[in-house]
Amino acid sequence: MLARILAPARKRALTLQYLLNTSTTTTLNKHTPPSYQLHNMSIAAAAAAQQGHMHASAEKVLRMTSTVAAMTPTVDVTNVNPNAREAKYAVRGEIVAKAYEYAADIASGKGSNLPFDRVVYCNIGNPQQLGQKPVSFFRQVLALCDYPDVLDNPKVEELYPADAVARARRYLAAIPGGVGAYSQSKGVALLRQEVAAAIEKRDGHPCSPDDLFLTDGASPTCHYLMKTLLRNKSDGVLTPMPQYPLYSATLELYDGSLVPYYLAEEKGWGMDVNHLKECVDKARAEGTVVRAMVVINPGNPTGQVLDEADQRAVVQFCKQENLLLVADEVYQDNVYREGKKFTSFKKIVRDLGSEYADFPLISMHSVSKGFYGECGRRAGYMEVIGINDEVKDIFLKLASVSLCSNISGQICMALVMNPPKPGEPSYELYEREKNDVLGSLKRRAVRLTSALDSLDGVSCNPAEGALYAFPRLYLPDKFCAEAKKIGREPDMHYCMKMLDATGVVTVPGSGFGQVPGTHHFRTTFLPSEQDIETVITNITTFHNNLMKEYS
Amino acid sequence: MLARILAPARKRALTLQYLLNTSTTTTLNKHTPPSYQLHNMSIAAAAAAQQGHMHASAEKVLRMTSTVAAMTPTVDVTNVNPNAREAKYAVRGEIVAKAYEYAADIASGKGSNLPFDRVVYCNIGNPQQLGQKPVSFFRQVLALCDYPDVLDNPKVEELYPADAVARARRYLAAIPGGVGAYSQSKGVALLRQEVAAAIEKRDGHPCSPDDLFLTDGASPTCHYLMKTLLRNKSDGVLTPMPQYPLYSATLELYDGSLVPYYLAEEKGWGMDVNHLKECVDKARAEGTVVRAMVVINPGNPTGQVLDEADQRAVVQFCKQENLLLVADEVYQDNVYREGKKFTSFKKIVRDLGSEYADFPLISMHSVSKGFYGECGRRAGYMEVIGINDEVKDIFLKLASVSLCSNISGQICMALVMNPPKPGEPSYELYEREKNDVLGSLKRRAVRLTSALDSLDGVSCNPAEGALYAFPRLYLPDKFCAEAKKIGREPDMHYCMKMLDATGVVTVPGSGFGQVPGTHHFRTTFLPSEQDIETVITNITTFHNNLMKEYS
């Protein structure tokens, strides 16, 4: 397909070169998309003109490219932004596209020859898709805010509990125009106050609503941040390997450089400050201006929960190296391992005292994970501290260009941070729903990671937190050679074959970054406790067959 | 504040220059943010190193800048992305910030000395904030989808009409995981099918659900588009003046060039293809590669509704000049003028026949405007035709990086396109609500534009559509001189003074673009019919006093 598109463009470019009588030094060959070259000539000429160095040849190129402009395809893959073209986002790529095809075939009855009768999406932390029930209280309040007319119906409390009714009334009284109106760009003032109060309670340190932005999830935060921070390819961000590919994708989109640091798989995906220092020094020696460090805690895809001592070391390292710390803390409610607990980087920074008062930190949270799993809401917050007002005003302006985040999502974020309290009518149900989900996730985490770890040719760290197992694969040489032959990463090949054999959708480790030469995949442990047994059985059979076939 | 930040940075830069023994040719002066210079040195050195031309001096710069890195502020206004810093978004700027202060003062009782007792936000098309009621049926379905447990309650139809219950059941059956789960990146299949069917009905031409992306409103569409289309500053987009500043802001953010074309105020903000051609030729002669043309129809801030003949001329012009047409059609349900009607550019293109089968068009719609005004939902769609799959896959990837748009918003977009039908229980109420809002908007449009047009020193075209009046101001020289003295655009000065005197929040024409030397402001006609009389009275008094004071 690409070849078909490029052929005519190349022809035009060659015509142009002929017309120009080879006035440029660029060599055209069939491997170089010619519209780049055309375009580069045009740019060079334009730049020359702007700098007042317009030469006869540049003028000629300009005139020619203007004429040729009308002949090239308006928009095709050769003349789009290269960062947009090259960015990768593994969580939804080729495998997911194929999974949708299988699911469509099954739905339409065409899938009867498949070796599975349904597709199980373990590629993405999307709990409700796999049957997790939403928190009732949150949904009751959201429903009442959506259609407030029922608040005045005398029968409302026959369908909704009194505290949900009261909460909806309180929110609506404070949201000018209700959920259908744009709010302030940062979010509704009352909802930010509630989130701030909850952060204060969580950390034991003050939190100002002015430092909070209610967002459409962690993704927009990352866009605002990268757009603001990155000036060009020489600006880099220290990013964990493996990482959630939102970071690699936005670094590519906004033309920055990913400066990798590796988590130590053999130490339970632990962090080593000496290694961080080596990574920064190496990047600087190569000319990269390292601007920030991303930490995902609990880890995605790796599931580790950092100890406070490690967190302090990270903060001290960032201060010493003058890095903005970006704390992705969207799994803060997902900690399963005994003796482990989540501590926010905000608390770590504030505990370090006045010397760290100006320490720059952006921390992110989301309604998508935890025990609430409200992915479809698209909502989260970012807290910005230690960053001066001019820069915060740039974040605000970027948020303003999209006007505001969705109001139901803002409400949901406030509900997550300010749930029913002891004594309120919905408290017991809320606690039960929360503990049921977290208890079950914990059992599933243990069950899945130990089952994977027990396979020949697989090792898997326990998942201390988050929603994922990230097992390492020791794949037979014959399998790797086959993958290489068809131009696929071995773990991509493995995940594709797993989908074909089992209907289980996973993501290859190469999509997250891994130590070169190692292979992994990521799977959620979100299927229900019943379903996860089937998933384990199917993966086990698939894996053992594969090992036998290729060894 | 800036000076305070720059001073130490400059000192460090000078120290560096001293240490380097003036090894660069860059001249430092107090007007150049020194971190740029540091950074440029570092970039130059890095580039030299990458090209294998590492010289001793470049190595030295590299080492020095690495050391100095730890001394410069981590993130401040001098070392962020210049496009992010410079982008402007007038709809929420200085005036709105001041309006929020006034509103807060009034709320807290500190505003008793103000000459008004409330702030009226006419700066933004935010109908529900100003009291417009949402469409009941839409909200009922959304509420039921939020908390589906009530669907099984025998009393549900005492609170919600039967067709809302049925619609919610149907949507939930087709949305895997409900409103709390991520959908496919393009949006839920069934909802895209409903939107596609409605577009087919509107235009009388086929629409494929595959060509539709359900988005978080028109803003993300514009981000995807600009990110994909623009390779660098030499890529330009033909943009109306005046325009909705989403276009100028995203063009700046993604480092493209705005190629202005002016709407003819004296011809009711009409379009002139000869003028378009002049603008494109001029831009090309200056080295800009013009890639696309934006048309906002009905116009924002200008309110004109294009005739089909003009639309055809635009499409033919884009084909001739090889431009992607971007049709912002978010006001398609807001047409007031007798004899005018909205026709989509999709219909125009398809009516032109097979010669235009590959014509590239992106059209955008939104739930935020019309008679529904669901701004706080953040939802819309884009339809992409005539663009090949590789490029559509890039849009899809960009959408995937944010996973999906919010599901309640997706449902709302489907509801807007597929409302209750004759014979269904909610049809009558829906029709009444729709006609009430549109009838009232029409009366308010006429009332406001004619009142403004009748003022001395103001002329105002009728608003044929959309939600805005965009009157031209003929300001006294003395007033313009005063504005100049304080470094403000005259219309900015006017709008600020209007806010101070009346509490009415408007946006200066300079935020939208206007013929140099002319002055305008934009105001919505969204205050209720009662409130708009007060707004008119207050603006009239303010304006007449100002004209008297400065003439």
HADDOCK unambig.tbl for C-alpha pairs under 7 A between the chains (distance, minus, plus):
assign (segid A and resid 42 and name CA) (segid B and resid 287 and name CA) 6.75 0.50 0.50
assign (segid A and resid 43 and name CA) (segid B and resid 234 and name CA) 6.36 0.50 0.50
assign (segid A and resid 46 and name CA) (segid B and resid 287 and name CA) 4.79 0.50 0.50
assign (segid A and resid 62 and name CA) (segid B and resid 287 and name CA) 6.24 0.50 0.50
assign (segid A and resid 66 and name CA) (segid B and resid 284 and name CA) 5.87 0.50 0.50
assign (segid A and resid 70 and name CA) (segid B and resid 321 and name CA) 5.45 0.50 0.50
assign (segid A and resid 70 and name CA) (segid B and resid 322 and name CA) 5.03 0.50 0.50
assign (segid A and resid 74 and name CA) (segid B and resid 291 and name CA) 6.84 0.50 0.50
assign (segid A and resid 74 and name CA) (segid B and resid 322 and name CA) 5.50 0.50 0.50
assign (segid A and resid 74 and name CA) (segid B and resid 323 and name CA) 5.91 0.50 0.50
assign (segid A and resid 74 and name CA) (segid B and resid 324 and name CA) 6.21 0.50 0.50
assign (segid A and resid 75 and name CA) (segid B and resid 387 and name CA) 6.93 0.50 0.50
assign (segid A and resid 76 and name CA) (segid B and resid 388 and name CA) 6.71 0.50 0.50
assign (segid A and resid 76 and name CA) (segid B and resid 391 and name CA) 5.98 0.50 0.50
assign (segid A and resid 77 and name CA) (segid B and resid 390 and name CA) 6.01 0.50 0.50
assign (segid A and resid 77 and name CA) (segid B and resid 391 and name CA) 5.70 0.50 0.50
assign (segid A and resid 80 and name CA) (segid B and resid 228 and name CA) 5.54 0.50 0.50
assign (segid A and resid 80 and name CA) (segid B and resid 229 and name CA) 5.03 0.50 0.50
assign (segid A and resid 80 and name CA) (segid B and resid 230 and name CA) 6.58 0.50 0.50
assign (segid A and resid 80 and name CA) (segid B and resid 231 and name CA) 6.33 0.50 0.50
assign (segid A and resid 81 and name CA) (segid B and resid 227 and name CA) 6.79 0.50 0.50
assign (segid A and resid 81 and name CA) (segid B and resid 228 and name CA) 5.17 0.50 0.50
assign (segid A and resid 81 and name CA) (segid B and resid 229 and name CA) 5.86 0.50 0.50
assign (segid A and resid 81 and name CA) (segid B and resid 230 and name CA) 5.60 0.50 0.50
assign (segid A and resid 81 and name CA) (segid B and resid 231 and name CA) 4.42 0.50 0.50
assign (segid A and resid 84 and name CA) (segid B and resid 227 and name CA) 6.57 0.50 0.50
assign (segid A and resid 84 and name CA) (segid B and resid 228 and name CA) 5.53 0.50 0.50
assign (segid A and resid 84 and name CA) (segid B and resid 394 and name CA) 6.75 0.50 0.50
assign (segid A and resid 85 and name CA) (segid B and resid 394 and name CA) 6.18 0.50 0.50
assign (segid A and resid 89 and name CA) (segid B and resid 401 and name CA) 6.37 0.50 0.50
assign (segid A and resid 92 and name CA) (segid B and resid 400 and name CA) 6.56 0.50 0.50
assign (segid A and resid 126 and name CA) (segid B and resid 181 and name CA) 5.89 0.50 0.50
assign (segid A and resid 126 and name CA) (segid B and resid 182 and name CA) 6.31 0.50 0.50
assign (segid A and resid 128 and name CA) (segid B and resid 177 and name CA) 4.88 0.50 0.50
assign (segid A and resid 128 and name CA) (segid B and resid 180 and name CA) 6.17 0.50 0.50
assign (segid A and resid 128 and name CA) (segid B and resid 181 and name CA) 5.28 0.50 0.50
assign (segid A and resid 129 and name CA) (segid B and resid 176 and name CA) 5.62 0.50 0.50
assign (segid A and resid 129 and name CA) (segid B and resid 177 and name CA) 3.85 0.50 0.50
assign (segid A and resid 129 and name CA) (segid B and resid 181 and name CA) 5.34 0.50 0.50
assign (segid A and resid 130 and name CA) (segid B and resid 177 and name CA) 6.80 0.50 0.50
assign (segid A and resid 131 and name CA) (segid B and resid 177 and name CA) 6.51 0.50 0.50
assign (segid A and resid 139 and name CA) (segid B and resid 146 and name CA) 5.64 0.50 0.50
assign (segid A and resid 139 and name CA) (segid B and resid 147 and name CA) 5.23 0.50 0.50
assign (segid A and resid 140 and name CA) (segid B and resid 147 and name CA) 5.82 0.50 0.50
assign (segid A and resid 142 and name CA) (segid B and resid 146 and name CA) 6.55 0.50 0.50
assign (segid A and resid 143 and name CA) (segid B and resid 143 and name CA) 4.06 0.50 0.50
assign (segid A and resid 143 and name CA) (segid B and resid 144 and name CA) 6.68 0.50 0.50
assign (segid A and resid 143 and name CA) (segid B and resid 146 and name CA) 5.27 0.50 0.50
assign (segid A and resid 143 and name CA) (segid B and resid 147 and name CA) 5.90 0.50 0.50
assign (segid A and resid 144 and name CA) (segid B and resid 143 and name CA) 6.67 0.50 0.50
assign (segid A and resid 146 and name CA) (segid B and resid 139 and name CA) 5.63 0.50 0.50
assign (segid A and resid 146 and name CA) (segid B and resid 142 and name CA) 6.56 0.50 0.50
assign (segid A and resid 146 and name CA) (segid B and resid 143 and name CA) 5.27 0.50 0.50
assign (segid A and resid 147 and name CA) (segid B and resid 139 and name CA) 5.21 0.50 0.50
assign (segid A and resid 147 and name CA) (segid B and resid 140 and name CA) 5.80 0.50 0.50
assign (segid A and resid 147 and name CA) (segid B and resid 143 and name CA) 5.89 0.50 0.50
assign (segid A and resid 150 and name CA) (segid B and resid 159 and name CA) 6.48 0.50 0.50
assign (segid A and resid 159 and name CA) (segid B and resid 150 and name CA) 6.48 0.50 0.50
assign (segid A and resid 176 and name CA) (segid B and resid 129 and name CA) 5.62 0.50 0.50
assign (segid A and resid 177 and name CA) (segid B and resid 128 and name CA) 4.88 0.50 0.50
assign (segid A and resid 177 and name CA) (segid B and resid 129 and name CA) 3.85 0.50 0.50
assign (segid A and resid 177 and name CA) (segid B and resid 130 and name CA) 6.81 0.50 0.50
assign (segid A and resid 177 and name CA) (segid B and resid 131 and name CA) 6.52 0.50 0.50
assign (segid A and resid 179 and name CA) (segid B and resid 376 and name CA) 5.47 0.50 0.50
assign (segid A and resid 180 and name CA) (segid B and resid 128 and name CA) 6.18 0.50 0.50
assign (segid A and resid 180 and name CA) (segid B and resid 373 and name CA) 6.99 0.50 0.50
assign (segid A and resid 180 and name CA) (segid B and resid 374 and name CA) 4.49 0.50 0.50
assign (segid A and resid 180 and name CA) (segid B and resid 375 and name CA) 5.41 0.50 0.50
assign (segid A and resid 180 and name CA) (segid B and resid 376 and name CA) 4.24 0.50 0.50
assign (segid A and resid 180 and name CA) (segid B and resid 377 and name CA) 6.01 0.50 0.50
assign (segid A and resid 181 and name CA) (segid B and resid 126 and name CA) 5.89 0.50 0.50
assign (segid A and resid 181 and name CA) (segid B and resid 128 and name CA) 5.27 0.50 0.50
assign (segid A and resid 181 and name CA) (segid B and resid 129 and name CA) 5.33 0.50 0.50
assign (segid A and resid 181 and name CA) (segid B and resid 374 and name CA) 6.42 0.50 0.50
assign (segid A and resid 181 and name CA) (segid B and resid 375 and name CA) 5.05 0.50 0.50
assign (segid A and resid 181 and name CA) (segid B and resid 376 and name CA) 4.37 0.50 0.50
assign (segid A and resid 182 and name CA) (segid B and resid 126 and name CA) 6.31 0.50 0.50
assign (segid A and resid 182 and name CA) (segid B and resid 375 and name CA) 5.36 0.50 0.50
assign (segid A and resid 182 and name CA) (segid B and resid 376 and name CA) 4.57 0.50 0.50
assign (segid A and resid 219 and name CA) (segid B and resid 402 and name CA) 5.41 0.50 0.50
assign (segid A and resid 227 and name CA) (segid B and resid 81 and name CA) 6.79 0.50 0.50
assign (segid A and resid 227 and name CA) (segid B and resid 84 and name CA) 6.57 0.50 0.50
assign (segid A and resid 228 and name CA) (segid B and resid 80 and name CA) 5.54 0.50 0.50
assign (segid A and resid 228 and name CA) (segid B and resid 81 and name CA) 5.19 0.50 0.50
assign (segid A and resid 228 and name CA) (segid B and resid 84 and name CA) 5.53 0.50 0.50
assign (segid A and resid 229 and name CA) (segid B and resid 80 and name CA) 5.03 0.50 0.50
assign (segid A and resid 229 and name CA) (segid B and resid 81 and name CA) 5.87 0.50 0.50
assign (segid A and resid 230 and name CA) (segid B and resid 80 and name CA) 6.59 0.50 0.50
assign (segid A and resid 230 and name CA) (segid B and resid 81 and name CA) 5.62 0.50 0.50
assign (segid A and resid 231 and name CA) (segid B and resid 80 and name CA) 6.34 0.50 0.50
assign (segid A and resid 231 and name CA) (segid B and resid 81 and name CA) 4.43 0.50 0.50
assign (segid A and resid 234 and name CA) (segid B and resid 43 and name CA) 6.37 0.50 0.50
assign (segid A and resid 246 and name CA) (segid B and resid 401 and name CA) 6.30 0.50 0.50
assign (segid A and resid 284 and name CA) (segid B and resid 66 and name CA) 5.90 0.50 0.50
assign (segid A and resid 285 and name CA) (segid B and resid 62 and name CA) 6.99 0.50 0.50
assign (segid A and resid 286 and name CA) (segid B and resid 46 and name CA) 6.60 0.50 0.50
assign (segid A and resid 287 and name CA) (segid B and resid 42 and name CA) 6.45 0.50 0.50
assign (segid A and resid 287 and name CA) (segid B and resid 43 and name CA) 6.87 0.50 0.50
assign (segid A and resid 287 and name CA) (segid B and resid 46 and name CA) 4.54 0.50 0.50
assign (segid A and resid 287 and name CA) (segid B and resid 62 and name CA) 6.34 0.50 0.50
assign (segid A and resid 291 and name CA) (segid B and resid 74 and name CA) 6.83 0.50 0.50
assign (segid A and resid 320 and name CA) (segid B and resid 70 and name CA) 6.98 0.50 0.50
assign (segid A and resid 321 and name CA) (segid B and resid 70 and name CA) 5.37 0.50 0.50
assign (segid A and resid 322 and name CA) (segid B and resid 70 and name CA) 4.94 0.50 0.50
assign (segid A and resid 322 and name CA) (segid B and resid 74 and name CA) 5.51 0.50 0.50
assign (segid A and resid 323 and name CA) (segid B and resid 74 and name CA) 5.90 0.50 0.50
assign (segid A and resid 324 and name CA) (segid B and resid 74 and name CA) 6.18 0.50 0.50
assign (segid A and resid 373 and name CA) (segid B and resid 180 and name CA) 6.97 0.50 0.50
assign (segid A and resid 374 and name CA) (segid B and resid 180 and name CA) 4.48 0.50 0.50
assign (segid A and resid 374 and name CA) (segid B and resid 181 and name CA) 6.42 0.50 0.50
assign (segid A and resid 375 and name CA) (segid B and resid 180 and name CA) 5.42 0.50 0.50
assign (segid A and resid 375 and name CA) (segid B and resid 181 and name CA) 5.05 0.50 0.50
assign (segid A and resid 375 and name CA) (segid B and resid 182 and name CA) 5.37 0.50 0.50
assign (segid A and resid 376 and name CA) (segid B and resid 179 and name CA) 5.47 0.50 0.50
assign (segid A and resid 376 and name CA) (segid B and resid 180 and name CA) 4.23 0.50 0.50
assign (segid A and resid 376 and name CA) (segid B and resid 181 and name CA) 4.36 0.50 0.50
assign (segid A and resid 376 and name CA) (segid B and resid 182 and name CA) 4.59 0.50 0.50
assign (segid A and resid 376 and name CA) (segid B and resid 406 and name CA) 5.35 0.50 0.50
assign (segid A and resid 376 and name CA) (segid B and resid 407 and name CA) 5.37 0.50 0.50
assign (segid A and resid 377 and name CA) (segid B and resid 180 and name CA) 6.00 0.50 0.50
assign (segid A and resid 377 and name CA) (segid B and resid 406 and name CA) 5.08 0.50 0.50
assign (segid A and resid 377 and name CA) (segid B and resid 407 and name CA) 6.43 0.50 0.50
assign (segid A and resid 378 and name CA) (segid B and resid 406 and name CA) 5.41 0.50 0.50
assign (segid A and resid 387 and name CA) (segid B and resid 75 and name CA) 6.93 0.50 0.50
assign (segid A and resid 388 and name CA) (segid B and resid 76 and name CA) 6.69 0.50 0.50
assign (segid A and resid 390 and name CA) (segid B and resid 77 and name CA) 6.01 0.50 0.50
assign (segid A and resid 391 and name CA) (segid B and resid 76 and name CA) 5.97 0.50 0.50
assign (segid A and resid 391 and name CA) (segid B and resid 77 and name CA) 5.70 0.50 0.50
assign (segid A and resid 394 and name CA) (segid B and resid 84 and name CA) 6.75 0.50 0.50
assign (segid A and resid 394 and name CA) (segid B and resid 85 and name CA) 6.19 0.50 0.50
assign (segid A and resid 400 and name CA) (segid B and resid 92 and name CA) 6.57 0.50 0.50
assign (segid A and resid 401 and name CA) (segid B and resid 89 and name CA) 6.37 0.50 0.50
assign (segid A and resid 401 and name CA) (segid B and resid 246 and name CA) 6.29 0.50 0.50
assign (segid A and resid 402 and name CA) (segid B and resid 219 and name CA) 5.42 0.50 0.50
assign (segid A and resid 406 and name CA) (segid B and resid 376 and name CA) 5.35 0.50 0.50
assign (segid A and resid 406 and name CA) (segid B and resid 377 and name CA) 5.07 0.50 0.50
assign (segid A and resid 406 and name CA) (segid B and resid 378 and name CA) 5.41 0.50 0.50
assign (segid A and resid 407 and name CA) (segid B and resid 376 and name CA) 5.38 0.50 0.50
assign (segid A and resid 407 and name CA) (segid B and resid 377 and name CA) 6.42 0.50 0.50
